[in-house]
Structures are given as structure tokens and as C-alpha cells.
Amino acid sequence: MSASTTRTRILGALRLALAAFLLIASLVVVIWRQGESHQTLRQLDRLRRDHAAARAEQAMLQRHKQRLESRGQIIEKAETDLHMRLPEGEEIFIVTEPGGGGP
């Protein structure tokens, strides 16, 4: 074998090794990027679930607030907790402003 042939074989082997290295490196990068993408998608799914749960809780709290603000609930709490009652007809009177001014 001549030096030229040996040199050509070494260069060919180096080219093949470089091509294999670049192929493996590119595959590693692709796998890493896919792993990052999957992690980001899992985080997005978790955030969407958290957001949906927060919205459901907000809706539940809004309904609870409306129930507590209802006239029936206020009357019931005033009667049971504060021992108050609605006035009878003769107990109701209208207060007017001094000087004859009306509402």
C-alpha cells in the first residue's frame, strides 16, 4: 500500500466518523428538544387545569355570595342570629326631611 492510499483510507474513515458523530449529535439535540416540548406541554396542561379549577371555584363563590346577599337569607339570619323581625304595618313610619321636603 502506498502512502497515498493509506492517507485516503484514513481521511475516509475520519469523514465517516465525523458524519456518524454529527448524526448522533443531531439525534441527541432532537431528543432533547422533544423532551423540553413534552415538559412544556405538561406545564401548560397543569396550568389549564389550575385555571379551570380557579374559574369553577370563582363561580361557586359568586353563587354563594349571591345566596348570602339574597333578601331571604338576610331576613333568616336577622331573625335567628340577631333576634330581629320584620315590622308590622303600624310599626312602619316614613321619616321626612325637616321643612316639608319629600323624597
C-alpha positions in Angstrom: 0.0 0.0 0.0 1.2 3.4 -0.8 1.1 6.4 1.5 -1.5 8.0 -0.7 -3.8 5.0 -0.4 -3.3 4.9 3.4 -3.9 8.6 3.6 -7.1 8.3 1.5 -8.4 5.5 3.8 -7.7 7.5 6.9 -9.4 10.5 5.5 -12.4 8.3 4.5 -12.6 6.8 8.0 -12.3 10.3 9.6 -15.1 11.6 7.3 -17.3 8.6 8.2 -16.6 9.1 11.9 -17.4 12.8 11.6 -20.6 12.0 9.8 -21.6 9.5 12.4 -20.7 11.9 15.2 -22.8 14.7 13.6 -25.7 12.3 13.1 -25.6 11.2 16.7 -25.3 14.8 17.9 -28.3 15.9 15.8 -30.3 13.0 17.1 -29.4 13.9 20.7 -30.5 17.5 20.1 -33.8 16.4 18.6 -34.5 14.1 21.6 -33.6 16.9 24.0 -35.9 19.4 22.2 -38.7 16.8 22.2 -38.2 16.3 25.9 -38.4 20.1 26.5 -41.5 20.3 24.4 -43.2 17.5 26.4 -42.3 19.2 29.6 -43.7 22.5 28.4 -46.9 20.8 27.3 -47.2 19.1 30.7 -46.8 22.5 32.4 -49.4 24.0 30.0 -51.9 21.2 30.8 -51.3 21.7 34.6 -51.9 25.5 34.2 -55.0 24.9 32.2 -56.4 22.5 34.9 -55.5 25.0 37.6 -57.2 27.8 35.7 -60.3 25.7 35.2 -60.4 24.8 38.9 -59.9 28.5 39.8 -62.8 29.5 37.5 -65.0 26.8 38.9 -64.2 28.0 42.5 -64.9 31.6 41.4 -68.3 30.6 40.0 -69.1 28.7 43.2 -68.0 31.6 45.4 -70.1 34.0 43.3 -73.2 31.8 43.7 -72.5 31.6 47.4 -72.2 35.4 47.6 -75.5 35.9 45.7 -77.2 33.5 48.1 -75.9 35.3 51.1 -76.9 38.7 49.7 -80.5 37.5 49.0 -83.3 39.1 50.9 -84.5 35.7 52.2 -81.1 34.8 53.6 -80.7 38.3 55.2 -84.1 38.0 56.9 -83.4 34.5 58.1 -80.0 35.5 59.6 -81.5 38.6 61.2 -84.3 36.5 62.8 -82.1 33.6 64.0 -78.8 35.3 64.9 -79.9 38.9 65.9 -83.4 38.1 67.1 -84.9 40.7 64.8 -88.2 40.6 63.0 -89.9 42.4 60.2 -92.0 45.3 61.4 -95.8 45.1 61.3 -97.9 47.6 59.4 -98.5 50.0 62.3 -94.8 49.9 63.2 -93.7 51.3 59.9 -93.5 55.1 59.5 -91.8 57.3 57.0 -89.3 60.0 58.1 -89.4 63.2 56.1 -86.8 65.9 55.9 -87.5 69.0 58.1 -89.0 71.8 56.1 -91.5 69.8 54.2 -89.1 68.3 51.7 -90.1 64.9 50.4 -88.2 62.1 48.8 
